């Protein structure tokens, strides 16, 4: 017997505990405090949407969960926080309940996985499940894409993360990038790594650029500067600022790059002494870095490759590998320093008419 319930306060514990039942600790990327805030409606972004959780039981045993997020201005719903045992009947029952709820609320399509917001997490991992999750990766069980396709979802967008091999300290610069970098400096551009003490200023400059440059991304939604600063306040503690680059022209920020040490899956939820020491060690020197965000004002074409040169100069000095994370297929950033790409991760976004 399969039974699906809408989550009320009585089911909060069931919704929150399922990931730990499915994953070994080192592969569980759940942020319990964030999920709890969404269920209670106290998350920084809760004012933008309604969030409804679902849990599914098979023969009385907790077996699956998901959440449907409704934005008042959108005619579709997001489905996210999906977790499920490898059972097509369970997945079908859960998603059917989510569909019915969305239709009852006037929606005509489900898009996912989207964990409530563009700013929280979206996309589904599609390969390399043998690897441990890297920082910010939306890890999942390897059978999830199959379950979603079986339930009638079709792939709407594809994303990649490039794996860059180690840049040795004696490697020659890639001529195209160093020439581009020097050309922009001669034009009066400044490409700098800010100090940690400047983060409160820098994060607002990054916000202004992201809101402008990312607005055409799938599932993008507007948030205020204060909300953005709240969501990303922890970055000040985890960033290696030598891997942060801001490009200025005539005193105005026109491009940004944010990379971070790969803390893998060590910084989720409770942080003990071991995790704290790991953070401090890797923030100073790490063997792998995650290139999280990059953006350049459209009026400054080619600046992205110049900034890339500054970043890869750092990678060369650190003798580290890197992952260029979550690039939409077809974007020019997917080809940056293609000579050094040794592999890729793949991610999917799905949709279903209902």
DRENZA-517890 format. One record per residue: residue in one letter; x, y, z of N, C-alpha, C, O in turn. Coordinates in steps of 0.1 Angstrom, whole numbers. Layout:
N
ATOM res  n.px  n.py  n.pz ca.px ca.py ca.pz  c.px  c.py  c.pz  o.px  o.py  o.pz
ATOM   A     X     Y     Z     X     Y     Z     X     Y     Z     X     Y     Z
...
END
This chain:
354
ATOM res  n.px  n.py  n.pz ca.px ca.py ca.pz  c.px  c.py  c.pz  o.px  o.py  o.pz
ATOM   X     8   -12     0     0     0     0     9    12     0    18    13     8
ATOM   X     5    22    -9    13    34   -10     4    46    -5    -7    48   -10
ATOM   X     9    54     4     1    65     9    10    78     9    21    78    14
ATOM   X     4    88     3    11   101     1     4   112    10    -8   113    10
ATOM   X    12   119    18     6   129    27    12   143    24    24   144    21
ATOM   X     4   153    25     9   167    25    15   169    39     9   166    49
ATOM   X    27   175    39    34   177    51    28   188    60    26   200    55
ATOM   X    24   185    72    20   194    82    31   194    93    41   186    91
ATOM   X    30   201   104    40   201   114    42   187   119    54   184   123
ATOM   X    32   178   119    34   165   124    43   156   115    49   147   120
ATOM   X    45   160   102    53   153    93    67   160    90    75   155    82
ATOM   X    69   171    97    82   177    95    94   168    97   103   167    89
ATOM   X    93   160   107   105   151   111   107   140    99   118   137    96
ATOM   X    96   135    94    97   126    83   103   132    71   112   126    65
ATOM   X    99   144    67   104   151    56   119   153    57   127   151    48
ATOM   X   123   157    69   137   160    72   146   148    73   158   149    70
ATOM   X   141   137    77   150   125    80   152   116    68   162   108    68
ATOM   X   144   117    58   146   108    47   159   108    40   165    97    37
ATOM   X   166   119    37   179   119    31   189   110    38   197   103    32
ATOM   X   189   111    51   199   104    59   196    89    59   205    81    62
ATOM   X   184    85    55   180    71    53   185    65    40   187    53    38
ATOM   X   187    74    30   191    70    16   206    71    13   211    64     5
ATOM   X   213    81    20   227    83    16   236    80    28   232    82    40
ATOM   X   248    76    25   258    76    35   262    90    38   260    99    30
ATOM   X   267    92    50   269   106    55   278   114    45   274   126    43
ATOM   X   288   109    39   297   117    31   291   120    18   297   128    10
ATOM   X   279   115    14   273   118     2   259   125     4   252   128    -6
ATOM   X   256   129    16   244   135    19   246   150    19   253   155    28
ATOM   X   240   158    10   242   172     9   231   180    15   230   192    12
ATOM   X   223   174    23   211   181    29   215   192    38   224   190    46
ATOM   X   208   203    37   210   214    47   197   214    55   187   221    52
ATOM   X   197   208    67   186   206    75   179   219    79   167   221    79
ATOM   X   188   228    84   182   241    89   175   249    78   165   255    81
ATOM   X   180   248    66   174   255    55   160   249    52   150   256    49
ATOM   X   160   235    51   147   228    48   137   231    59   125   233    56
ATOM   X   141   231    72   132   234    83   126   248    82   115   250    84
ATOM   X   135   258    78   130   271    76   120   272    65   110   280    66
ATOM   X   122   265    54   112   265    43    99   259    48    88   264    44
ATOM   X    99   248    55    87   242    60    79   251    69    67   251    69
ATOM   X    87   258    77    80   267    87    76   281    81    69   289    87
ATOM   X    81   284    69    79   297    62    87   308    68    83   319    67
ATOM   X    99   305    74   107   315    80   120   317    72   129   324    77
ATOM   X   122   311    61   134   313    53   134   327    47   124   334    46
ATOM   X   146   332    45   148   345    40   140   348    28   135   360    26
ATOM   X   137   338    19   130   340     7   115   336     8   108   336    -2
ATOM   X   111   332    19    97   326    20    86   335    16    75   331    12
ATOM   X    88   348    17    78   358    13    75   358    -2    65   364    -6
ATOM   X    83   351   -10    81   351   -24    72   340   -29    67   341   -40
ATOM   X    70   330   -21    63   318   -26    56   310   -15    58   313    -3
ATOM   X    48   301   -19    42   291    -9    49   278   -11    52   274   -22
ATOM   X    53   271     0    61   259    -1    53   248     6    49   249    18
ATOM   X    51   237    -1    43   226     4    50   213     2    54   209    -9
ATOM   X    53   206    13    60   193    13    51   182    12    39   182    16
ATOM   X    56   171     6    49   158     5    58   147    10    70   147     7
ATOM   X    52   137    17    59   125    21    51   113    16    39   113    16
ATOM   X    58   102    13    52    90     8    56    78    16    68    77    19
ATOM   X    47    70    19    49    58    27    45    46    19    35    46    12
ATOM   X    54    35    19    50    23    13    49    12    24    59     9    30
ATOM   X    38     6    25    35    -4    36    40     2    49    45    -5    58
ATOM   X    37    15    51    39    21    64    53    26    66    57    32    77
ATOM   X    62    24    56    76    28    57    79    41    49    75    41    37
ATOM   X    85    51    55    88    63    48    97    60    36   107    53    37
ATOM   X    92    64    24    99    59    12   102    71     2   111    69    -7
ATOM   X    96    82     3    99    93    -7    94   106    -1    86   107     8
ATOM   X    99   117    -8    94   130    -4    96   140   -16   104   136   -25
ATOM   X    90   151   -16    92   162   -25    86   174   -20    79   174   -10
ATOM   X    87   185   -27    81   198   -23    76   205   -35    83   205   -46
ATOM   X    65   211   -35    59   219   -46    60   234   -42    55   237   -31
ATOM   X    66   242   -50    67   257   -47    59   264   -57    61   263   -69
ATOM   X    50   273   -52    42   281   -61    45   296   -59    45   301   -48
ATOM   X    48   302   -70    50   317   -71    37   323   -76    32   318   -86
ATOM   X    31   333   -70    18   338   -74    18   343   -88     8   343   -95
ATOM   X    29   348   -93    30   354  -107    33   344  -118    33   347  -130
ATOM   X    35   331  -114    39   321  -124    28   311  -126    20   308  -117
ATOM   X    26   307  -139    15   297  -142    20   282  -141    13   273  -145
ATOM   X    33   281  -137    38   267  -135    43   266  -120    43   276  -113
ATOM   X    46   254  -116    50   251  -103    64   245  -103    68   238  -113
ATOM   X    72   247   -93    85   240   -91    83   228   -83    76   228   -73
ATOM   X    90   217   -86    90   205   -78   105   203   -75   113   202   -83
ATOM   X   107   201   -62   121   199   -57   122   191   -44   112   185   -40
ATOM   X   134   191   -38   136   183   -26   132   169   -28   126   163   -19
ATOM   X   133   164   -40   129   150   -43   139   140   -38   151   141   -40
ATOM   X   134   130   -30   142   119   -26   133   107   -26   121   108   -23
ATOM   X   138    95   -30   129    84   -32   137    71   -32   149    71   -37
ATOM   X   131    60   -27   137    47   -29   136    43   -44   129    50   -51
ATOM   X   144    33   -48   143    29   -62   131    21   -65   131     8   -65
ATOM   X   120    28   -66   107    21   -68    98    30   -77    94    41   -73
ATOM   X    95    26   -89    88    34   -98    74    37   -94    68    47   -97
ATOM   X    68    27   -87    54    29   -82    53    40   -71    44    48   -71
ATOM   X    63    40   -63    64    50   -52    66    64   -58    59    74   -55
ATOM   X    76    65   -67    79    78   -74    66    83   -81    63    95   -81
ATOM   X    59    74   -88    47    78   -96    36    83   -87    30    93   -90
ATOM   X    34    77   -76    24    81   -66    27    95   -61    19   103   -59
ATOM   X    40    97   -57    44   109   -51    42   121   -61    37   131   -58
ATOM   X    47   119   -73    47   129   -83    33   132   -88    29   143   -91
ATOM   X    24   121   -89    10   123   -92     3   132   -82    -5   141   -85
ATOM   X     6   131   -69     1   139   -58     5   154   -60    -2   163   -58
ATOM   X    18   155   -63    24   169   -66    17   175   -78    14   187   -77
ATOM   X    14   167   -88     8   173  -100    -6   177   -97   -11   188  -101
ATOM   X   -14   169   -90   -28   172   -86   -28   185   -78   -37   193   -80
ATOM   X   -19   186   -69   -18   198   -60   -16   210   -69   -22   221   -67
ATOM   X    -6   209   -78    -3   220   -87   -15   224   -96   -18   236   -98
ATOM   X   -22   214  -101   -33   217  -110   -45   224  -102   -51   233  -107
ATOM   X   -47   219   -90   -57   225   -82   -54   240   -79   -63   247   -76
ATOM   X   -42   243   -80   -38   257   -77   -35   265   -91   -28   275   -91
ATOM   X   -41   259  -101   -41   267  -114   -28   266  -122   -26   274  -132
ATOM   X   -19   257  -119    -7   256  -126    -8   245  -138   -16   236  -136
ATOM   X    -1   248  -148    -2   239  -160    11   231  -163    11   223  -173
ATOM   X    21   233  -155    34   227  -158    42   225  -145    41   233  -136
ATOM   X    50   214  -144    59   212  -133    73   214  -139    76   208  -150
ATOM   X    82   221  -132    96   223  -136   104   219  -124   102   222  -113
ATOM   X   115   211  -127   123   207  -116   135   198  -120   137   196  -132
ATOM   X   143   194  -111   142   197   -97   146   212   -94   157   216   -98
ATOM   X   138   219   -87   141   232   -82   137   233   -67   125   231   -64
ATOM   X   147   234   -59   145   234   -44   140   248   -40   148   256   -34
ATOM   X   128   251   -43   121   263   -40   125   276   -48   117   284   -52
ATOM   X   138   277   -50   143   289   -57   156   287   -64   164   278   -61
ATOM   X   158   295   -75   170   296   -82   182   298   -72   193   293   -75
ATOM   X   179   305   -61   190   309   -52   193   299   -42   203   300   -34
ATOM   X   185   288   -42   188   277   -32   195   265   -39   207   262   -36
ATOM   X   188   259   -48   194   248   -56   185   244   -67   173   243   -65
ATOM   X   190   240   -78   182   234   -89   191   226   -98   204   226   -97
ATOM   X   185   217  -106   192   208  -115   194   194  -109   194   193   -96
ATOM   X   195   184  -117   197   170  -112   210   164  -118   212   165  -130
ATOM   X   217   159  -109   230   152  -114   226   140  -123   217   133  -120
ATOM   X   235   139  -133   232   128  -143   243   118  -144   240   107  -151
ATOM   X   255   120  -139   265   110  -141   276   112  -130   274   121  -121
ATOM   X   287   104  -130   298   105  -121   293   103  -106   298   110   -97
ATOM   X   284    94  -104   279    91   -91   289    84   -82   287    84   -70
ATOM   X   300    79   -88   310    73   -80   319    83   -72   326    80   -63
ATOM   X   318    96   -77   326   107   -71   319   113   -59   307   114   -59
ATOM   X   327   117   -49   321   124   -37   316   138   -42   321   144   -51
ATOM   X   305   143   -36   300   156   -40   310   167   -38   317   167   -28
ATOM   X   311   176   -47   320   187   -45   312   199   -40   299   198   -40
ATOM   X   318   209   -36   312   221   -29   300   226   -38   303   229   -50
ATOM   X   288   226   -33   276   232   -40   270   222   -49   260   226   -55
ATOM   X   275   210   -51   269   201   -61   256   196   -57   255   191   -45
ATOM   X   245   196   -65   232   190   -62   233   175   -64   228   169   -74
ATOM   X   238   168   -54   240   153   -55   227   146   -53   218   151   -47
ATOM   X   226   134   -60   213   126   -59   216   112   -61   228   108   -64
ATOM   X   206   103   -60   208    89   -64   209    87   -79   202    95   -86
ATOM   X   216    77   -83   219    76   -98   206    72  -105   206    74  -118
ATOM   X   196    67   -99   184    63  -106   173    74  -107   163    72  -112
ATOM   X   176    86  -101   166    96  -101   162   101  -116   150   102  -118
ATOM   X   172   103  -125   168   107  -138   158    96  -145   149   100  -152
ATOM   X   161    83  -142   152    73  -148   138    74  -142   128    73  -149
ATOM   X   137    76  -129   124    77  -123   116    89  -128   104    88  -131
ATOM   X   123   100  -130   116   112  -135   111   110  -150   100   114  -153
ATOM   X   119   104  -158   116   102  -172   104    92  -172    95    93  -180
ATOM   X   104    82  -163    93    72  -163    80    79  -159    69    74  -162
ATOM   X    81    89  -151    69    97  -146    65   107  -156    56   115  -153
ATOM   X    71   108  -168    66   117  -179    74   130  -180    70   138  -188
ATOM   X    84   132  -172    92   144  -174   101   143  -186   106   132  -189
ATOM   X   103   154  -193   113   155  -204   124   165  -200   121   175  -193
ATOM   X   135   163  -205   147   172  -203   144   185  -210   142   185  -222
ATOM   X   145   196  -203   143   210  -209   156   217  -210   158   226  -219
ATOM   X   166   215  -201   179   222  -201   190   212  -197   187   203  -189
ATOM   X   202   214  -202   213   206  -199   224   215  -194   226   226  -199
ATOM   X   232   211  -184   243   218  -179   255   209  -177   254   197  -176
ATOM   X   267   216  -177   279   208  -175   288   215  -165   287   227  -162
ATOM   X   296   207  -159   307   212  -150   320   207  -156   322   195  -157
ATOM   X   329   216  -160   342   212  -166   352   208  -155   353   215  -145
ATOM   X   359   197  -158   370   193  -149   383   197  -155   387   193  -166
ATOM   X   390   206  -148   403   211  -153   415   204  -147   415   202  -134
ATOM   X   424   199  -155   435   192  -150   445   202  -143   443   214  -144
ATOM   X   454   196  -135   463   205  -127   471   214  -136   476   210  -147
ATOM   X   473   226  -132   481   236  -138   494   237  -131   495   242  -120
ATOM   X   505   232  -138   518   231  -131   524   245  -131   521   253  -140
ATOM   X   533   247  -122   539   260  -120   549   264  -132   551   276  -134
ATOM   X   554   254  -139   563   257  -150   556   257  -164   563   258  -174
ATOM   X   543   256  -164   536   255  -176   535   269  -183   534   279  -176
ATOM   X   537   269  -196   536   282  -203   522   287  -204   512   279  -204
ATOM   X   521   300  -203   508   306  -204   501   303  -218   508   302  -228
ATOM   X   488   301  -218   481   300  -230   480   314  -237   474   323  -231
ATOM   X   487   315  -248   490   328  -254   477   337  -256   477   349  -253
ATOM   X   466   331  -260   454   338  -263   449   345  -250   445   357  -251
ATOM   X   450   338  -239   444   344  -227   453   355  -221   449   365  -216
ATOM   X   466   353  -221   476   363  -216   475   375  -224   477   386  -219
ATOM   X   474   374  -238   473   385  -246   460   393  -244   460   406  -243
ATOM   X   449   386  -242   436   393  -239   437   400  -225   432   411  -224
ATOM   X   443   394  -216   445   400  -202   453   413  -203   448   423  -198
ATOM   X   464   412  -210   472   424  -211   465   435  -219   467   447  -216
ATOM   X   457   431  -229   450   441  -237   440   449  -229   438   461  -231
ATOM   X   433   442  -220   423   449  -212   430   458  -201   425   469  -198
ATOM   X   441   454  -196   449   462  -187   453   475  -194   452   486  -188
ATOM   X   457   474  -206   462   486  -214   450   496  -216   452   508  -217
ATOM   X   438   490  -217   426   498  -219   422   506  -207   412   514  -207
ATOM   X   428   502  -195   424   509  -183   416   500  -173   411   505  -163
ATOM   X   414   488  -177   407   479  -168   416   475  -156   428   474  -157
ATOM   X   409   473  -145   416   467  -133   410   454  -129   397   454  -127
ATOM   X   418   444  -128   413   431  -124   420   427  -111   432   424  -110
ATOM   X   412   427  -100   418   426   -87   412   415   -78   400   411   -81
ATOM   X   419   410   -68   413   402   -58   411   411   -46   420   416   -40
ATOM   X   398   412   -42   395   421   -30   401   415   -17   403   403   -16
ATOM   X   402   423    -7   406   418     6   393   414    13   382   418    10
ATOM   X   395   405    23   383   400    30   375   411    37   363   411    38
ATOM   X   382   422    41   376   433    47   367   441    38   359   449    42
ATOM   X   369   439    25   361   446    15   348   438    10   341   443     2
ATOM   X   346   426    16   335   418    12   322   424    12   314   422     3
ATOM   X   319   432    22   305   438    23   303   447    11   291   449     7
ATOM   X   313   454     6   312   462    -6   311   454   -19   303   456   -27
ATOM   X   320   444   -19   321   435   -31   308   427   -34   304   426   -45
ATOM   X   302   422   -23   290   414   -25   279   422   -31   270   417   -38
ATOM   X   278   435   -28   268   444   -34   271   446   -48   262   447   -56
ATOM   X   284   447   -52   287   449   -66   284   436   -74   279   437   -85
ATOM   X   286   425   -68   283   412   -74   268   411   -76   263   406   -86
ATOM   X   261   415   -66   246   414   -66   241   422   -78   233   417   -86
ATOM   X   246   434   -80   241   443   -91   244   436  -105   235   437  -114
ATOM   X   255   430  -106   259   423  -119   250   411  -121   246   408  -132
ATOM   X   249   403  -110   241   390  -112   227   393  -115   221   386  -124
ATOM   X   221   402  -109   207   406  -112   205   410  -126   195   407  -133
ATOM   X   215   417  -131   214   421  -145   218   410  -155   211   408  -165
ATOM   X   228   402  -152   233   392  -162   227   379  -161   227   371  -171
ATOM   X   221   375  -150   215   362  -148   200   362  -150   194   351  -149
ATOM   X   194   373  -153   179   374  -154   173   365  -164   161   362  -163
ATOM   X   181   362  -175   175   353  -185   178   338  -183   174   330  -191
ATOM   X   184   335  -171   186   321  -168   173   314  -165   164   320  -160
ATOM   X   172   301  -169   160   293  -165   158   294  -150   167   292  -142
ATOM   X   146   295  -145   141   295  -131   146   307  -123   145   307  -111
ATOM   X   153   317  -130   157   329  -122   146   336  -116   135   337  -122
ATOM   X   148   342  -104   138   350   -98   145   362   -90   156   360   -85
ATOM   X   139   373   -90   144   385   -84   144   384   -69   135   379   -63
ATOM   X   155   389   -63   155   391   -48   162   404   -45   168   410   -54
ATOM   X   160   409   -33   166   422   -30   181   421   -26   186   410   -24
ATOM   X   187   432   -26   201   432   -22   203   427    -8   213   419    -6
ATOM   X   195   431     1   196   426    15   194   411    16   202   405    23
ATOM   X   185   406     8   183   391     8   195   384     2   199   374     7
ATOM   X   200   389    -9   212   383   -15   223   383    -5   230   373    -4
ATOM   X   226   394     2   237   395    11   235   386    23   245   380    28
ATOM   X   223   384    27   220   374    38   223   360    33   229   352    41
ATOM   X   218   356    21   220   343    16   235   339    14   239   328    17
ATOM   X   243   349    11   257   347     8   267   352    18   279   353    16
ATOM   X   261   355    30   270   360    41   281   350    45   292   355    49
ATOM   X   278   337    44   288   327    49   300   327    40   310   321    44
ATOM   X   298   332    27   310   331    18   322   338    23   333   334    20
ATOM   X   320   348    31   331   356    37   340   347    45   352   349    46
ATOM   X   334   336    51   342   327    60   349   316    52   359   311    56
ATOM   X   344   313    40   349   301    33   357   304    21   364   295    16
ATOM   X   357   317    16   364   320     4   379   321     6   384   326    16
ATOM   X   387   317    -4   401   321    -6   400   333   -15   398   331   -27
ATOM   X   403   345   -10   400   357   -18   410   358   -29   408   367   -38
ATOM   X   420   350   -30   429   351   -42   421   345   -54   425   347   -65
ATOM   X   411   337   -51   403   331   -62   390   339   -64   381   334   -71
ATOM   X   389   351   -59   378   360   -62   384   372   -71   394   378   -67
ATOM   X   378   375   -82   383   385   -91   371   395   -94   360   391   -97
ATOM   X   374   408   -92   364   418   -97   371   427  -107   382   431  -105
ATOM   X   365   429  -118   370   437  -129   363   451  -128   351   452  -128
ATOM   X   371   462  -128   366   475  -128   370   483  -141   381   481  -146
ATOM   X   361   491  -145   364   500  -156   359   514  -153   346   515  -151
ATOM   X   367   524  -153   363   537  -148   357   537  -135   347   545  -132
ATOM   X   362   529  -126   357   529  -112   344   520  -110   339   519   -99
ATOM   X   339   515  -121   326   507  -120   329   492  -121   337   488  -130
ATOM   X   323   484  -113   325   469  -114   317   465  -126   305   467  -128
ATOM   X   325   458  -135   319   453  -148   320   438  -150   315   433  -160
ATOM   X   327   431  -141   328   417  -142   332   411  -129   338   418  -120
ATOM   X   329   398  -127   333   392  -114   335   377  -117   330   371  -126
ATOM   X   343   371  -108   346   357  -108   347   353   -93   354   359   -86
ATOM   X   340   343   -90   340   338   -76   343   323   -76   335   315   -81
ATOM   X   355   319   -71   359   305   -69   361   303   -54   364   312   -47
ATOM   X   360   290   -51   361   286   -37   369   273   -35   368   265   -44
ATOM   X   376   271   -24   382   258   -22   371   247   -22   360   250   -18
ATOM   X   374   235   -27   365   224   -26   365   218   -12   373   210    -9
ATOM   X   355   222    -4   354   216     9   346   203     9   344   197    19
ATOM   X   343   199    -4   336   186    -6   323   187     2   315   197     1
ATOM   X   320   177    10   307   177    17   310   178    32   302   172    40
ATOM   X   319   186    36   323   187    50   317   199    58   318   200    70
ATOM   X   310   208    51   305   220    57   290   221    59   285   231    62
ATOM   X   283   210    56   269   210    58   265   207    72   271   199    79
ATOM   X   254   214    77   248   212    90   258   214   101   266   224   101
ATOM   X   259   206   111   268   209   123   282   208   119   287   198   113
ATOM   X   290   218   123   304   219   121   312   217   134   311   225   143
ATOM   X   319   205   135   326   203   147   341   207   146   344   214   136
ATOM   X   349   204   155   363   208   155   370   202   142   378   210   136
ATOM   X   368   190   139   374   184   127   371   192   114   379   194   106
ATOM   X   358   195   113   353   203   101   359   217   101   363   222    91
ATOM   X   360   223   113   366   236   114   381   236   110   385   245   103
ATOM   X   388   227   115   402   226   111   404   223    96   413   228    89
ATOM   X   395   215    91   395   212    76   392   225    68   399   227    58
ATOM   X   383   233    73   380   245    66   392   254    66   395   260    56
ATOM   X   398   256    78   409   265    79   421   261    70   427   269    63
ATOM   X   424   248    70   435   242    62   432   245    47   441   249    40
ATOM   X   420   241    42   417   242    28   415   256    23   417   259    11
ATOM   X   411   265    32   409   279    28   423   285    25   424   294    16
ATOM   X   434   280    31   447   285    29   453   279    17   459   286     8
ATOM   X   452   266    16   458   258     4   449   246     2   447   238    10
ATOM   X   444   245   -11   435   234   -14   440   228   -27   447   235   -35
ATOM   X   437   215   -29   442   209   -42   432   209   -53   434   204   -64
ATOM   X   420   214   -50   409   215   -60   400   227   -57   397   229   -45
ATOM   X   397   235   -67   388   247   -65   376   246   -74   376   241   -85
ATOM   X   365   252   -69   352   252   -76   350   266   -81   349   276   -73
ATOM   X   349   267   -94   346   280  -100   331   282  -100   324   276  -109
ATOM   X   326   289   -91   311   290   -88   303   299   -97   293   296  -103
ATOM   X   308   312   -98   301   322  -105   310   331  -113   321   334  -109
ATOM   X   306   334  -125   313   343  -133   303   351  -141   293   346  -146
ATOM   X   306   364  -143   297   372  -151   304   385  -156   313   391  -149
ATOM   X   301   389  -168   307   401  -174   296   409  -181   288   404  -188
ATOM   X   296   422  -178   287   431  -184   288   430  -200   299   429  -205
ATOM   X   277   429  -206   276   427  -221   284   438  -229   288   436  -240
ATOM   X   286   450  -223   293   460  -230   308   458  -230   316   466  -236
ATOM   X   313   447  -223   327   445  -222   331   431  -227   336   423  -220
ATOM   X   328   429  -239   330   416  -246   345   412  -245   354   420  -247
ATOM   X   348   399  -242   361   394  -241   368   395  -227   378   389  -225
ATOM   X   361   403  -218   367   405  -205   367   392  -197   376   389  -189
ATOM   X   357   383  -200   357   370  -193   369   362  -195   374   356  -186
ATOM   X   375   361  -207   387   354  -210   399   360  -203   408   353  -198
ATOM   X   399   374  -202   410   381  -195   409   377  -180   420   375  -174
ATOM   X   397   377  -174   396   374  -160   400   359  -158   406   356  -148
ATOM   X   397   350  -168   401   336  -167   416   335  -166   421   327  -158
ATOM   X   423   343  -173   438   343  -173   443   346  -158   452   339  -153
ATOM   X   437   356  -152   441   359  -138   438   348  -129   446   345  -120
ATOM   X   427   341  -131   423   330  -122   433   318  -124   438   312  -115
ATOM   X   435   315  -137   444   303  -139   458   306  -136   466   296  -134
ATOM   X   462   318  -136   475   321  -130   476   317  -116   486   311  -112
ATOM   X   466   319  -108   465   315   -94   465   299   -93   472   294   -85
ATOM   X   458   293  -102   457   278  -102   471   273  -105   475   262   -99
ATOM   X   478   279  -114   492   275  -117   501   275  -105   509   266  -102
ATOM   X   500   287   -97   508   288   -86   505   278   -75   513   274   -67
ATOM   X   492   275   -74   487   266   -64   489   251   -68   488   242   -59
ATOM   X   492   249   -81   493   235   -86   481   227   -83   482   216   -78
ATOM   X   469   233   -85   457   226   -82   448   224   -94   450   229  -105
ATOM   X   439   214   -92   429   212  -102   417   221  -100   416   228   -90
ATOM   X   407   221  -109   395   229  -107   383   223  -114   384   215  -123
ATOM   X   371   228  -109   359   224  -116   351   237  -119   348   245  -110
ATOM   X   349   239  -132   340   251  -136   326   246  -136   321   239  -144
ATOM   X   319   251  -126   306   245  -122   294   251  -129   292   263  -131
ATOM   X   285   242  -133   271   245  -137   269   255  -148   263   265  -146
ATOM   X   275   251  -159   275   260  -171   264   255  -180   264   243  -183
ATOM   X   255   263  -185   245   259  -194   251   255  -207   260   263  -212
ATOM   X   248   244  -213   254   239  -225   252   250  -236   241   256  -238
ATOM   X   263   252  -243   263   262  -254   268   276  -250   271   284  -259
ATOM   X   270   278  -237   275   291  -233   290   292  -236   297   282  -235
ATOM   X   295   304  -238   309   306  -242   318   301  -230   329   297  -232
ATOM   X   313   303  -218   321   299  -206   324   285  -206   334   280  -199
ATOM   X   316   276  -213   319   262  -213   331   259  -220   337   247  -219
ATOM   X   337   268  -228   349   265  -236   361   272  -231   372   271  -237
ATOM   X   360   279  -219   372   286  -214   383   276  -211   381   266  -205
ATOM   X   395   280  -216   407   271  -215   404   257  -218   406   248  -210
ATOM   X   398   255  -229   393   241  -233   405   231  -234   403   219  -233
ATOM   X   417   236  -236   429   228  -237   431   220  -224   438   210  -224
ATOM   X   426   225  -213   429   219  -200   417   211  -195   418   206  -183
ATOM   X   406   210  -202   395   203  -197   397   188  -199   400   183  -210
ATOM   X   397   180  -188   400   166  -188   387   157  -187   388   145  -189
ATOM   X   376   163  -184   363   156  -183   352   166  -179   354   178  -177
ATOM   X   340   160  -178   328   168  -174   318   161  -165   318   148  -166
ATOM   X   311   168  -157   299   164  -151   287   169  -158   288   179  -165
ATOM   X   276   162  -158   264   166  -165   252   167  -155   250   159  -146
ATOM   X   243   177  -158   232   179  -150   220   182  -159   221   187  -170
ATOM   X   208   180  -153   195   181  -161   185   189  -154   184   189  -142
ATOM   X   177   196  -162   165   203  -157   153   197  -165   154   196  -177
ATOM   X   142   193  -158   131   187  -164   119   196  -164   118   205  -156
ATOM   X   109   192  -173    96   198  -172    85   188  -176    88   179  -183
ATOM   X    73   191  -172    62   182  -175    49   190  -176    45   197  -166
ATOM   X    42   189  -187    29   195  -188    19   187  -180    19   175  -180
ATOM   X    10   194  -173     1   187  -164   -14   191  -167   -23   186  -160
END
